[in-house]
Amino acid sequence: MEKVNFPLEYLERPEVERLESVYKLLLVASIIHPRRKACGVITLTSTVLKSVGVDRAVCNGVVKVLEDLQLAAFSQETLEFYVRGQFLWNKTPQEAGADSPWARQVEQSLRIVADERVADAIREDIEAAAATIKEPFCSVPANLLTSIQVKGIDQKWTSGELMLLVVCYSFSLGAAPGVFVADFELLGDLCSLPAANVSASLVILDKCGALAFDQETCEVVLTSRVKTAAAKEIKALYEAATGMRSRRLKQALNSCLKKSFPKKQVKSTDYVLEDIRGYERDRRVDNTGKPGLSRNAAGSSDKDKTQTQTQTQTQTQTQTQTQTQTQTQTPGSAEPTCPSGALWASSEDWLEALRAEGARRKGADLERDRRTISKIRAVIDELGLEQVLEAAAGASLPSQVEKACKEAGLFDAAEVASKKRRAEENEAVGNAQKDELFKNSHKTQGFDMGIAAKGGAAYNIRHGKVGAA
């Protein structure tokens, strides 16, 4: 996966912070888009604009404003667009080395820029950046915006929703990367969204699998960001998983951590995290001054060892009973089926088992299974796990469950429920905005309605009745 540098403080610049979301989106998309060249130029073709949800008519007005603010350079003839200042966080050819691959890429891409005014802006940036300290940045997938799942038929992503995804991925909003509790006002300021709309946008991004969001706890998890965590960040991620209140998000985060970092050791001098598969048995010095194992290992007492053995025997018996129940449900069948909902703690566990079963098949199409499971998850979110399990009784593969749900009409029912829910959410957001506007209008009147009762002194003065009683 190709990654690009994105400046952490870019959206907090005064000239950028006050812009509307569509202006910010065009700037951000041009910095991280996979079609962007090494010198920073991107050609704003119809395909590029559609990939980030910007209309051509809107784009023409946006680029004019950005040029006037000296934030970008644009050619109406060649459609070449360059966000100024990109070499403040990217290496210049001189910094990378004259014979380095990066220097050759920059020089070659700059050489084929057709518009001389755009090329001059790039050269000016390279010269100016040579004498400055690099701005802090983070690595962002180049396809972060272009690979997001489609919302639905005839539904487009708004600029605010896409900006929200970029902010959640790139900004350190919590103690661990990709895991935080949403501050709606802060996110709204960064994305130029009303705080009342941020929660609804996070729900939509959650439905489409771009991130995971719990409305009750306001916790957010981006597994795509968690997977790219540095070695020094892994301990913070496991600690975040331990303290997470949302059960669904905690399971998703733990599952991502176990797949991405199955054998990572988390060194600690005073405790050992329980969720790291036992790989964290790092050696330390005990009270006697001799090297010893952590308290989950050899230093445990006989009582602890006995309890551990008892728990292991209980788990083995439980697994045996589960296998027996599964085999009893499908006698004489060579195809194992997914167990009933009673054996699963949550829908995510069942979907994970479904995915694993599909991956074991010869010639498995993992990408197709991922899309299918995403559709099934959407049905579960709207209608509940029980209805899906009832319709897909005996199914063991994602494609079989999808077919069973389609025959039972669950996809149509989920779509109807989703539209109804979105309508209710939009109505609630609209009412909240109206209430806010109503409050603000009364604050700006500069005239206290309680004092301005007809016949009062303030009323008489305002209407020219100075001497009236």
TORKOL-4160 file (C-alpha; in steps of 0.2 Angstrom, whole numbers, padded with zeros to 4 digits, m for minus):
469
<pt num="1" X="0000" Y="0000" Z="0000"/>
<pt num="2" X="0007" Y="0017" Z="m0005"/>
<pt num="3" X="0008" Y="0030" Z="0008"/>
<pt num="4" X="0011" Y="0048" Z="0008"/>
<pt num="5" X="0016" Y="0062" Z="0021"/>
<pt num="6" X="0002" Y="0073" Z="0028"/>
<pt num="7" X="0006" Y="0088" Z="0039"/>
<pt num="8" X="m0002" Y="0086" Z="0056"/>
<pt num="9" X="m0004" Y="0105" Z="0058"/>
<pt num="10" X="m0010" Y="0109" Z="0041"/>
<pt num="11" X="m0029" Y="0111" Z="0045"/>
<pt num="12" X="m0025" Y="0122" Z="0060"/>
<pt num="13" X="m0017" Y="0135" Z="0049"/>
<pt num="14" X="m0027" Y="0151" Z="0051"/>
<pt num="15" X="m0029" Y="0153" Z="0032"/>
<pt num="16" X="m0035" Y="0135" Z="0031"/>
<pt num="17" X="m0045" Y="0133" Z="0047"/>
<pt num="18" X="m0058" Y="0146" Z="0042"/>
<pt num="19" X="m0062" Y="0137" Z="0025"/>
<pt num="20" X="m0078" Y="0127" Z="0022"/>
<pt num="21" X="m0076" Y="0108" Z="0021"/>
<pt num="22" X="m0076" Y="0107" Z="0002"/>
<pt num="23" X="m0061" Y="0119" Z="0001"/>
<pt num="24" X="m0052" Y="0108" Z="0014"/>
<pt num="25" X="m0056" Y="0092" Z="0005"/>
<pt num="26" X="m0049" Y="0098" Z="m0012"/>
<pt num="27" X="m0033" Y="0103" Z="m0003"/>
<pt num="28" X="m0031" Y="0087" Z="0007"/>
<pt num="29" X="m0036" Y="0076" Z="m0007"/>
<pt num="30" X="m0023" Y="0084" Z="m0019"/>
<pt num="31" X="m0010" Y="0081" Z="m0005"/>
<pt num="32" X="m0014" Y="0062" Z="m0003"/>
<pt num="33" X="m0022" Y="0056" Z="m0019"/>
<pt num="34" X="m0014" Y="0041" Z="m0028"/>
<pt num="35" X="m0014" Y="0051" Z="m0044"/>
<pt num="36" X="m0002" Y="0065" Z="m0037"/>
<pt num="37" X="0015" Y="0066" Z="m0044"/>
<pt num="38" X="0031" Y="0066" Z="m0035"/>
<pt num="39" X="0033" Y="0085" Z="m0037"/>
<pt num="40" X="0016" Y="0088" Z="m0029"/>
<pt num="41" X="0005" Y="0091" Z="m0045"/>
<pt num="42" X="m0011" Y="0083" Z="m0048"/>
<pt num="43" X="m0022" Y="0084" Z="m0064"/>
<pt num="44" X="m0040" Y="0088" Z="m0059"/>
<pt num="45" X="m0048" Y="0077" Z="m0072"/>
<pt num="46" X="m0066" Y="0072" Z="m0070"/>
<pt num="47" X="m0061" Y="0055" Z="m0064"/>
<pt num="48" X="m0050" Y="0062" Z="m0050"/>
<pt num="49" X="m0064" Y="0074" Z="m0045"/>
<pt num="50" X="m0077" Y="0060" Z="m0044"/>
<pt num="51" X="m0066" Y="0049" Z="m0034"/>
<pt num="52" X="m0066" Y="0062" Z="m0020"/>
<pt num="53" X="m0084" Y="0068" Z="m0022"/>
<pt num="54" X="m0081" Y="0085" Z="m0029"/>
<pt num="55" X="m0092" Y="0091" Z="m0044"/>
<pt num="56" X="m0083" Y="0100" Z="m0059"/>
<pt num="57" X="m0094" Y="0116" Z="m0057"/>
<pt num="58" X="m0090" Y="0117" Z="m0038"/>
<pt num="59" X="m0071" Y="0114" Z="m0042"/>
<pt num="60" X="m0070" Y="0129" Z="m0053"/>
<pt num="61" X="m0075" Y="0141" Z="m0040"/>
<pt num="62" X="m0065" Y="0132" Z="m0026"/>
<pt num="63" X="m0049" Y="0133" Z="m0035"/>
<pt num="64" X="m0051" Y="0152" Z="m0039"/>
<pt num="65" X="m0053" Y="0155" Z="m0020"/>
<pt num="66" X="m0038" Y="0144" Z="m0016"/>
<pt num="67" X="m0027" Y="0153" Z="m0029"/>
<pt num="68" X="m0033" Y="0170" Z="m0022"/>
<pt num="69" X="m0028" Y="0165" Z="m0004"/>
<pt num="70" X="m0010" Y="0159" Z="m0011"/>
<pt num="71" X="m0014" Y="0141" Z="m0005"/>
<pt num="72" X="m0013" Y="0133" Z="m0022"/>
<pt num="73" X="m0008" Y="0136" Z="m0040"/>
<pt num="74" X="m0020" Y="0130" Z="m0054"/>
<pt num="75" X="m0020" Y="0130" Z="m0073"/>
<pt num="76" X="m0037" Y="0132" Z="m0082"/>
<pt num="77" X="m0030" Y="0125" Z="m0098"/>
<pt num="78" X="m0020" Y="0110" Z="m0092"/>
<pt num="79" X="m0030" Y="0107" Z="m0076"/>
<pt num="80" X="m0014" Y="0105" Z="m0066"/>
<pt num="81" X="m0016" Y="0109" Z="m0048"/>
<pt num="82" X="m0003" Y="0111" Z="m0035"/>
<pt num="83" X="m0005" Y="0114" Z="m0016"/>
<pt num="84" X="0008" Y="0126" Z="m0011"/>
<pt num="85" X="0021" Y="0122" Z="0003"/>
<pt num="86" X="0022" Y="0103" Z="0000"/>
<pt num="87" X="0040" Y="0103" Z="0002"/>
<pt num="88" X="0039" Y="0109" Z="0020"/>
<pt num="89" X="0035" Y="0091" Z="0025"/>
<pt num="90" X="0042" Y="0082" Z="0010"/>
<pt num="91" X="0060" Y="0080" Z="0006"/>
<pt num="92" X="0067" Y="0092" Z="m0008"/>
<pt num="93" X="0079" Y="0084" Z="m0021"/>
<pt num="94" X="0094" Y="0092" Z="m0012"/>
<pt num="95" X="0089" Y="0084" Z="0005"/>
<pt num="96" X="0086" Y="0067" Z="m0003"/>
<pt num="97" X="0102" Y="0068" Z="m0012"/>
<pt num="98" X="0105" Y="0072" Z="m0031"/>
<pt num="99" X="0107" Y="0054" Z="m0036"/>
<pt num="100" X="0093" Y="0047" Z="m0025"/>
<pt num="101" X="0077" Y="0039" Z="m0033"/>
<pt num="102" X="0066" Y="0052" Z="m0024"/>
<pt num="103" X="0076" Y="0067" Z="m0032"/>
<pt num="104" X="0075" Y="0059" Z="m0049"/>
<pt num="105" X="0056" Y="0056" Z="m0047"/>
<pt num="106" X="0053" Y="0075" Z="m0042"/>
<pt num="107" X="0064" Y="0081" Z="m0056"/>
<pt num="108" X="0056" Y="0070" Z="m0070"/>
<pt num="109" X="0038" Y="0074" Z="m0064"/>
<pt num="110" X="0043" Y="0093" Z="m0063"/>
<pt num="111" X="0050" Y="0093" Z="m0081"/>
<pt num="112" X="0033" Y="0087" Z="m0088"/>
<pt num="113" X="0023" Y="0100" Z="m0080"/>
<pt num="114" X="0015" Y="0109" Z="m0094"/>
<pt num="115" X="0010" Y="0126" Z="m0086"/>
<pt num="116" X="0025" Y="0137" Z="m0083"/>
<pt num="117" X="0016" Y="0146" Z="m0069"/>
<pt num="118" X="0013" Y="0130" Z="m0059"/>
<pt num="119" X="0030" Y="0124" Z="m0062"/>
<pt num="120" X="0037" Y="0141" Z="m0055"/>
<pt num="121" X="0027" Y="0139" Z="m0039"/>
<pt num="122" X="0035" Y="0122" Z="m0037"/>
<pt num="123" X="0052" Y="0128" Z="m0039"/>
<pt num="124" X="0049" Y="0142" Z="m0027"/>
<pt num="125" X="0043" Y="0130" Z="m0014"/>
<pt num="126" X="0059" Y="0119" Z="m0016"/>
<pt num="127" X="0070" Y="0134" Z="m0014"/>
<pt num="128" X="0061" Y="0141" Z="0001"/>
<pt num="129" X="0060" Y="0124" Z="0010"/>
<pt num="130" X="0079" Y="0121" Z="0009"/>
<pt num="131" X="0082" Y="0133" Z="0023"/>
<pt num="132" X="0067" Y="0128" Z="0035"/>
<pt num="133" X="0064" Y="0115" Z="0047"/>
<pt num="134" X="0052" Y="0101" Z="0042"/>
<pt num="135" X="0034" Y="0101" Z="0048"/>
<pt num="136" X="0028" Y="0086" Z="0058"/>
<pt num="137" X="0018" Y="0074" Z="0048"/>
<pt num="138" X="0011" Y="0057" Z="0048"/>
<pt num="139" X="0010" Y="0043" Z="0035"/>
<pt num="140" X="m0008" Y="0041" Z="0026"/>
<pt num="141" X="m0013" Y="0028" Z="0014"/>
<pt num="142" X="m0014" Y="0036" Z="m0004"/>
<pt num="143" X="m0031" Y="0027" Z="m0007"/>
<pt num="144" X="m0039" Y="0033" Z="0010"/>
<pt num="145" X="m0052" Y="0043" Z="0001"/>
<pt num="146" X="m0053" Y="0034" Z="m0016"/>
<pt num="147" X="m0056" Y="0016" Z="m0008"/>
<pt num="148" X="m0070" Y="0020" Z="0004"/>
<pt num="149" X="m0085" Y="0009" Z="0001"/>
<pt num="150" X="m0100" Y="0017" Z="m0008"/>
<pt num="151" X="m0114" Y="0024" Z="0003"/>
<pt num="152" X="m0128" Y="0017" Z="m0007"/>
<pt num="153" X="m0137" Y="0019" Z="m0024"/>
<pt num="154" X="m0138" Y="0037" Z="m0029"/>
<pt num="155" X="m0129" Y="0043" Z="m0013"/>
<pt num="156" X="m0113" Y="0052" Z="m0013"/>
<pt num="157" X="m0101" Y="0056" Z="0001"/>
<pt num="158" X="m0101" Y="0074" Z="0007"/>
<pt num="159" X="m0085" Y="0084" Z="0009"/>
<pt num="160" X="m0088" Y="0085" Z="0028"/>
<pt num="161" X="m0089" Y="0066" Z="0029"/>
<pt num="162" X="m0073" Y="0063" Z="0019"/>
<pt num="163" X="m0064" Y="0076" Z="0029"/>
<pt num="164" X="m0070" Y="0068" Z="0045"/>
<pt num="165" X="m0062" Y="0052" Z="0039"/>
<pt num="166" X="m0045" Y="0060" Z="0036"/>
<pt num="167" X="m0045" Y="0069" Z="0052"/>
<pt num="168" X="m0049" Y="0053" Z="0062"/>
<pt num="169" X="m0035" Y="0044" Z="0053"/>
<pt num="170" X="m0021" Y="0057" Z="0054"/>
<pt num="171" X="m0024" Y="0067" Z="0070"/>
<pt num="172" X="m0018" Y="0060" Z="0087"/>
<pt num="173" X="m0035" Y="0062" Z="0096"/>
<pt num="174" X="m0031" Y="0049" Z="0109"/>
<pt num="175" X="m0017" Y="0040" Z="0119"/>
<pt num="176" X="m0016" Y="0027" Z="0105"/>
<pt num="177" X="m0016" Y="0029" Z="0086"/>
<pt num="178" X="m0033" Y="0026" Z="0078"/>
<pt num="179" X="m0042" Y="0024" Z="0095"/>
<pt num="180" X="m0050" Y="0039" Z="0104"/>
<pt num="181" X="m0066" Y="0046" Z="0111"/>
<pt num="182" X="m0074" Y="0058" Z="0099"/>
<pt num="183" X="m0075" Y="0076" Z="0104"/>
<pt num="184" X="m0088" Y="0082" Z="0092"/>
<pt num="185" X="m0084" Y="0101" Z="0094"/>
<pt num="186" X="m0065" Y="0098" Z="0090"/>
<pt num="187" X="m0069" Y="0086" Z="0075"/>
<pt num="188" X="m0082" Y="0099" Z="0069"/>
<pt num="189" X="m0069" Y="0113" Z="0069"/>
<pt num="190" X="m0056" Y="0103" Z="0060"/>
<pt num="191" X="m0069" Y="0097" Z="0047"/>
<pt num="192" X="m0079" Y="0113" Z="0046"/>
<pt num="193" X="m0095" Y="0103" Z="0051"/>
<pt num="194" X="m0108" Y="0108" Z="0064"/>
<pt num="195" X="m0105" Y="0098" Z="0080"/>
<pt num="196" X="m0123" Y="0091" Z="0079"/>
<pt num="197" X="m0118" Y="0083" Z="0062"/>
<pt num="198" X="m0102" Y="0075" Z="0067"/>
<pt num="199" X="m0111" Y="0061" Z="0077"/>
<pt num="200" X="m0122" Y="0057" Z="0062"/>
<pt num="201" X="m0107" Y="0057" Z="0050"/>
<pt num="202" X="m0098" Y="0045" Z="0061"/>
<pt num="203" X="m0113" Y="0033" Z="0061"/>
<pt num="204" X="m0113" Y="0033" Z="0042"/>
<pt num="205" X="m0094" Y="0030" Z="0041"/>
<pt num="206" X="m0097" Y="0016" Z="0054"/>
<pt num="207" X="m0111" Y="0008" Z="0043"/>
<pt num="208" X="m0099" Y="0008" Z="0028"/>
<pt num="209" X="m0085" Y="0000" Z="0037"/>
<pt num="210" X="m0073" Y="0015" Z="0036"/>
<pt num="211" X="m0071" Y="0015" Z="0055"/>
<pt num="212" X="m0080" Y="0009" Z="0070"/>
<pt num="213" X="m0090" Y="0021" Z="0081"/>
<pt num="214" X="m0101" Y="0017" Z="0096"/>
<pt num="215" X="m0115" Y="0031" Z="0099"/>
<pt num="216" X="m0117" Y="0027" Z="0118"/>
<pt num="217" X="m0098" Y="0028" Z="0123"/>
<pt num="218" X="m0093" Y="0040" Z="0108"/>
<pt num="219" X="m0078" Y="0028" Z="0106"/>
<pt num="220" X="m0070" Y="0027" Z="0089"/>
<pt num="221" X="m0058" Y="0014" Z="0082"/>
<pt num="222" X="m0049" Y="0014" Z="0065"/>
<pt num="223" X="m0042" Y="m0003" Z="0062"/>
<pt num="224" X="m0034" Y="0003" Z="0046"/>
<pt num="225" X="m0024" Y="0015" Z="0056"/>
<pt num="226" X="m0021" Y="0002" Z="0070"/>
<pt num="227" X="m0013" Y="m0010" Z="0057"/>
<pt num="228" X="0001" Y="0003" Z="0053"/>
<pt num="229" X="0006" Y="0007" Z="0071"/>
<pt num="230" X="0024" Y="0008" Z="0075"/>
<pt num="231" X="0032" Y="m0004" Z="0087"/>
<pt num="232" X="0033" Y="0010" Z="0101"/>
<pt num="233" X="0014" Y="0012" Z="0099"/>
<pt num="234" X="0008" Y="m0006" Z="0102"/>
<pt num="235" X="0008" Y="m0005" Z="0121"/>
<pt num="236" X="m0003" Y="0010" Z="0121"/>
<pt num="237" X="m0015" Y="0001" Z="0109"/>
<pt num="238" X="m0017" Y="m0014" Z="0120"/>
<pt num="239" X="m0019" Y="m0003" Z="0135"/>
<pt num="240" X="m0033" Y="0006" Z="0126"/>
<pt num="241" X="m0041" Y="m0010" Z="0122"/>
<pt num="242" X="m0041" Y="m0015" Z="0140"/>
<pt num="243" X="m0050" Y="0001" Z="0145"/>
<pt num="244" X="m0062" Y="0002" Z="0131"/>
<pt num="245" X="m0081" Y="0002" Z="0137"/>
<pt num="246" X="m0089" Y="m0003" Z="0120"/>
<pt num="247" X="m0089" Y="m0022" Z="0119"/>
<pt num="248" X="m0091" Y="m0022" Z="0100"/>
<pt num="249" X="m0076" Y="m0010" Z="0097"/>
<pt num="250" X="m0066" Y="m0019" Z="0110"/>
<pt num="251" X="m0068" Y="m0035" Z="0101"/>
<pt num="252" X="m0064" Y="m0027" Z="0084"/>
<pt num="253" X="m0048" Y="m0019" Z="0091"/>
<pt num="254" X="m0042" Y="m0035" Z="0100"/>
<pt num="255" X="m0045" Y="m0045" Z="0084"/>
<pt num="256" X="m0035" Y="m0032" Z="0074"/>
<pt num="257" X="m0021" Y="m0032" Z="0086"/>
<pt num="258" X="m0020" Y="m0051" Z="0087"/>
<pt num="259" X="m0019" Y="m0052" Z="0068"/>
<pt num="260" X="m0007" Y="m0038" Z="0065"/>
<pt num="261" X="0005" Y="m0041" Z="0080"/>
<pt num="262" X="0003" Y="m0059" Z="0085"/>
<pt num="263" X="0020" Y="m0061" Z="0092"/>
<pt num="264" X="0024" Y="m0043" Z="0097"/>
<pt num="265" X="0032" Y="m0042" Z="0115"/>
<pt num="266" X="0026" Y="m0027" Z="0126"/>
<pt num="267" X="0040" Y="m0024" Z="0138"/>
<pt num="268" X="0034" Y="m0018" Z="0155"/>
<pt num="269" X="0043" Y="m0016" Z="0172"/>
<pt num="270" X="0028" Y="m0017" Z="0183"/>
<pt num="271" X="0014" Y="m0027" Z="0175"/>
<pt num="272" X="0009" Y="m0037" Z="0160"/>
<pt num="273" X="m0006" Y="m0034" Z="0149"/>
<pt num="274" X="m0018" Y="m0049" Z="0148"/>
<pt num="275" X="m0023" Y="m0047" Z="0130"/>
<pt num="276" X="m0007" Y="m0051" Z="0121"/>
<pt num="277" X="m0008" Y="m0070" Z="0120"/>
<pt num="278" X="0005" Y="m0074" Z="0133"/>
<pt num="279" X="0019" Y="m0067" Z="0122"/>
<pt num="280" X="0023" Y="m0053" Z="0135"/>
<pt num="281" X="0031" Y="m0064" Z="0147"/>
<pt num="282" X="0047" Y="m0053" Z="0147"/>
<pt num="283" X="0060" Y="m0057" Z="0160"/>
<pt num="284" X="0062" Y="m0044" Z="0175"/>
<pt num="285" X="0071" Y="m0043" Z="0191"/>
<pt num="286" X="0061" Y="m0049" Z="0206"/>
<pt num="287" X="0062" Y="m0043" Z="0224"/>
<pt num="288" X="0077" Y="m0055" Z="0228"/>
<pt num="289" X="0087" Y="m0046" Z="0215"/>
<pt num="290" X="0087" Y="m0062" Z="0203"/>
<pt num="291" X="0080" Y="m0062" Z="0186"/>
<pt num="292" X="0063" Y="m0069" Z="0186"/>
<pt num="293" X="0047" Y="m0071" Z="0175"/>
<pt num="294" X="0032" Y="m0060" Z="0176"/>
<pt num="295" X="0018" Y="m0064" Z="0187"/>
<pt num="296" X="0009" Y="m0074" Z="0174"/>
<pt num="297" X="0024" Y="m0086" Z="0172"/>
<pt num="298" X="0036" Y="m0095" Z="0184"/>
<pt num="299" X="0034" Y="m0084" Z="0199"/>
<pt num="300" X="0016" Y="m0089" Z="0202"/>
<pt num="301" X="0011" Y="m0099" Z="0218"/>
<pt num="302" X="0005" Y="m0117" Z="0218"/>
<pt num="303" X="m0012" Y="m0111" Z="0221"/>
<pt num="304" X="m0011" Y="m0101" Z="0205"/>
<pt num="305" X="m0004" Y="m0116" Z="0195"/>
<pt num="306" X="m0019" Y="m0126" Z="0201"/>
<pt num="307" X="m0031" Y="m0113" Z="0196"/>
<pt num="308" X="m0023" Y="m0112" Z="0179"/>
<pt num="309" X="m0024" Y="m0131" Z="0176"/>
<pt num="310" X="m0042" Y="m0131" Z="0182"/>
<pt num="311" X="m0046" Y="m0117" Z="0169"/>
<pt num="312" X="m0037" Y="m0126" Z="0155"/>
<pt num="313" X="m0046" Y="m0142" Z="0159"/>
<pt num="314" X="m0063" Y="m0133" Z="0159"/>
<pt num="315" X="m0059" Y="m0124" Z="0142"/>
<pt num="316" X="m0054" Y="m0141" Z="0134"/>
<pt num="317" X="m0071" Y="m0149" Z="0140"/>
<pt num="318" X="m0080" Y="m0134" Z="0133"/>
<pt num="319" X="m0072" Y="m0135" Z="0116"/>
<pt num="320" X="m0075" Y="m0153" Z="0115"/>
<pt num="321" X="m0094" Y="m0150" Z="0119"/>
<pt num="322" X="m0095" Y="m0137" Z="0106"/>
<pt num="323" X="m0087" Y="m0148" Z="0093"/>
<pt num="324" X="m0099" Y="m0162" Z="0098"/>
<pt num="325" X="m0114" Y="m0150" Z="0096"/>
<pt num="326" X="m0108" Y="m0144" Z="0079"/>
<pt num="327" X="m0106" Y="m0161" Z="0073"/>
<pt num="328" X="m0123" Y="m0166" Z="0079"/>
<pt num="329" X="m0132" Y="m0152" Z="0070"/>
<pt num="330" X="m0126" Y="m0158" Z="0053"/>
<pt num="331" X="m0126" Y="m0177" Z="0054"/>
<pt num="332" X="m0118" Y="m0185" Z="0039"/>
<pt num="333" X="m0113" Y="m0169" Z="0031"/>
<pt num="334" X="m0095" Y="m0166" Z="0025"/>
<pt num="335" X="m0098" Y="m0147" Z="0025"/>
<pt num="336" X="m0097" Y="m0139" Z="0043"/>
<pt num="337" X="m0110" Y="m0126" Z="0047"/>
<pt num="338" X="m0108" Y="m0110" Z="0057"/>
<pt num="339" X="m0115" Y="m0114" Z="0075"/>
<pt num="340" X="m0131" Y="m0105" Z="0081"/>
<pt num="341" X="m0132" Y="m0088" Z="0088"/>
<pt num="342" X="m0132" Y="m0095" Z="0106"/>
<pt num="343" X="m0114" Y="m0100" Z="0105"/>
<pt num="344" X="m0108" Y="m0082" Z="0100"/>
<pt num="345" X="m0105" Y="m0067" Z="0111"/>
<pt num="346" X="m0109" Y="m0055" Z="0097"/>
<pt num="347" X="m0112" Y="m0053" Z="0079"/>
<pt num="348" X="m0094" Y="m0049" Z="0076"/>
<pt num="349" X="m0088" Y="m0066" Z="0082"/>
<pt num="350" X="m0101" Y="m0075" Z="0071"/>
<pt num="351" X="m0095" Y="m0064" Z="0056"/>
<pt num="352" X="m0077" Y="m0068" Z="0060"/>
<pt num="353" X="m0081" Y="m0087" Z="0060"/>
<pt num="354" X="m0090" Y="m0085" Z="0044"/>
<pt num="355" X="m0075" Y="m0076" Z="0036"/>
<pt num="356" X="m0063" Y="m0089" Z="0042"/>
<pt num="357" X="m0074" Y="m0103" Z="0035"/>
<pt num="358" X="m0074" Y="m0095" Z="0018"/>
<pt num="359" X="m0055" Y="m0092" Z="0018"/>
<pt num="360" X="m0052" Y="m0110" Z="0021"/>
<pt num="361" X="m0061" Y="m0115" Z="0005"/>
<pt num="362" X="m0050" Y="m0119" Z="m0010"/>
<pt num="363" X="m0050" Y="m0104" Z="m0022"/>
<pt num="364" X="m0057" Y="m0092" Z="m0010"/>
<pt num="365" X="m0060" Y="m0075" Z="m0015"/>
<pt num="366" X="m0056" Y="m0065" Z="0000"/>
<pt num="367" X="m0060" Y="m0048" Z="m0007"/>
<pt num="368" X="m0078" Y="m0054" Z="m0012"/>
<pt num="369" X="m0080" Y="m0062" Z="0005"/>
<pt num="370" X="m0075" Y="m0045" Z="0013"/>
<pt num="371" X="m0088" Y="m0036" Z="0003"/>
<pt num="372" X="m0102" Y="m0049" Z="0006"/>
<pt num="373" X="m0098" Y="m0049" Z="0025"/>
<pt num="374" X="m0100" Y="m0030" Z="0025"/>
<pt num="375" X="m0117" Y="m0031" Z="0017"/>
<pt num="376" X="m0122" Y="m0045" Z="0030"/>
<pt num="377" X="m0116" Y="m0033" Z="0044"/>
<pt num="378" X="m0127" Y="m0019" Z="0038"/>
<pt num="379" X="m0142" Y="m0031" Z="0039"/>
<pt num="380" X="m0137" Y="m0036" Z="0056"/>
<pt num="381" X="m0135" Y="m0018" Z="0062"/>
<pt num="382" X="m0153" Y="m0014" Z="0056"/>
<pt num="383" X="m0163" Y="m0030" Z="0059"/>
<pt num="384" X="m0152" Y="m0039" Z="0072"/>
<pt num="385" X="m0142" Y="m0055" Z="0072"/>
<pt num="386" X="m0157" Y="m0067" Z="0076"/>
<pt num="387" X="m0166" Y="m0063" Z="0060"/>
<pt num="388" X="m0150" Y="m0067" Z="0050"/>
<pt num="389" X="m0146" Y="m0083" Z="0059"/>
<pt num="390" X="m0164" Y="m0089" Z="0057"/>
<pt num="391" X="m0164" Y="m0085" Z="0038"/>
<pt num="392" X="m0146" Y="m0093" Z="0036"/>
<pt num="393" X="m0149" Y="m0108" Z="0046"/>
<pt num="394" X="m0136" Y="m0122" Z="0040"/>
<pt num="395" X="m0126" Y="m0109" Z="0029"/>
<pt num="396" X="m0107" Y="m0110" Z="0032"/>
<pt num="397" X="m0100" Y="m0098" Z="0019"/>
<pt num="398" X="m0103" Y="m0079" Z="0016"/>
<pt num="399" X="m0110" Y="m0082" Z="m0001"/>
<pt num="400" X="m0123" Y="m0094" Z="0006"/>
<pt num="401" X="m0128" Y="m0082" Z="0020"/>
<pt num="402" X="m0130" Y="m0068" Z="0007"/>
<pt num="403" X="m0141" Y="m0079" Z="m0004"/>
<pt num="404" X="m0152" Y="m0084" Z="0011"/>
<pt num="405" X="m0154" Y="m0066" Z="0016"/>
<pt num="406" X="m0158" Y="m0061" Z="m0001"/>
<pt num="407" X="m0171" Y="m0075" Z="m0003"/>
<pt num="408" X="m0179" Y="m0070" Z="0014"/>
<pt num="409" X="m0180" Y="m0052" Z="0009"/>
<pt num="410" X="m0168" Y="m0046" Z="0023"/>
<pt num="411" X="m0158" Y="m0034" Z="0012"/>
<pt num="412" X="m0174" Y="m0025" Z="0006"/>
<pt num="413" X="m0180" Y="m0024" Z="0024"/>
<pt num="414" X="m0164" Y="m0018" Z="0030"/>
<pt num="415" X="m0164" Y="m0004" Z="0017"/>
<pt num="416" X="m0181" Y="0002" Z="0022"/>
<pt num="417" X="m0176" Y="0002" Z="0040"/>
<pt num="418" X="m0160" Y="0011" Z="0036"/>
<pt num="419" X="m0169" Y="0025" Z="0026"/>
<pt num="420" X="m0182" Y="0027" Z="0041"/>
<pt num="421" X="m0168" Y="0028" Z="0053"/>
<pt num="422" X="m0158" Y="0041" Z="0043"/>
<pt num="423" X="m0174" Y="0051" Z="0040"/>
<pt num="424" X="m0176" Y="0052" Z="0059"/>
<pt num="425" X="m0158" Y="0056" Z="0062"/>
<pt num="426" X="m0159" Y="0070" Z="0049"/>
<pt num="427" X="m0174" Y="0077" Z="0057"/>
<pt num="428" X="m0166" Y="0077" Z="0074"/>
<pt num="429" X="m0151" Y="0086" Z="0067"/>
<pt num="430" X="m0162" Y="0098" Z="0058"/>
<pt num="431" X="m0171" Y="0102" Z="0074"/>
<pt num="432" X="m0155" Y="0104" Z="0084"/>
<pt num="433" X="m0149" Y="0116" Z="0071"/>
<pt num="434" X="m0165" Y="0126" Z="0071"/>
<pt num="435" X="m0164" Y="0127" Z="0090"/>
<pt num="436" X="m0146" Y="0133" Z="0089"/>
<pt num="437" X="m0151" Y="0146" Z="0076"/>
<pt num="438" X="m0166" Y="0152" Z="0087"/>
<pt num="439" X="m0155" Y="0154" Z="0102"/>
<pt num="440" X="m0141" Y="0163" Z="0093"/>
<pt num="441" X="m0154" Y="0175" Z="0085"/>
<pt num="442" X="m0160" Y="0180" Z="0102"/>
<pt num="443" X="m0142" Y="0183" Z="0108"/>
<pt num="444" X="m0138" Y="0195" Z="0094"/>
<pt num="445" X="m0154" Y="0206" Z="0097"/>
<pt num="446" X="m0146" Y="0216" Z="0111"/>
<pt num="447" X="m0163" Y="0218" Z="0118"/>
<pt num="448" X="m0169" Y="0209" Z="0133"/>
<pt num="449" X="m0186" Y="0202" Z="0129"/>
<pt num="450" X="m0191" Y="0200" Z="0147"/>
<pt num="451" X="m0188" Y="0219" Z="0150"/>
<pt num="452" X="m0196" Y="0224" Z="0133"/>
<pt num="453" X="m0214" Y="0220" Z="0138"/>
<pt num="454" X="m0226" Y="0232" Z="0130"/>
<pt num="455" X="m0228" Y="0248" Z="0141"/>
<pt num="456" X="m0211" Y="0246" Z="0150"/>
<pt num="457" X="m0198" Y="0259" Z="0150"/>
<pt num="458" X="m0187" Y="0250" Z="0137"/>
<pt num="459" X="m0201" Y="0247" Z="0125"/>
<pt num="460" X="m0206" Y="0266" Z="0126"/>
<pt num="461" X="m0188" Y="0272" Z="0123"/>
<pt num="462" X="m0186" Y="0260" Z="0108"/>
<pt num="463" X="m0202" Y="0266" Z="0100"/>
<pt num="464" X="m0199" Y="0284" Z="0103"/>
<pt num="465" X="m0211" Y="0286" Z="0117"/>
<pt num="466" X="m0198" Y="0293" Z="0129"/>
<pt num="467" X="m0210" Y="0303" Z="0140"/>
<pt num="468" X="m0223" Y="0289" Z="0141"/>
<pt num="469" X="m0227" Y="0281" Z="0157"/>
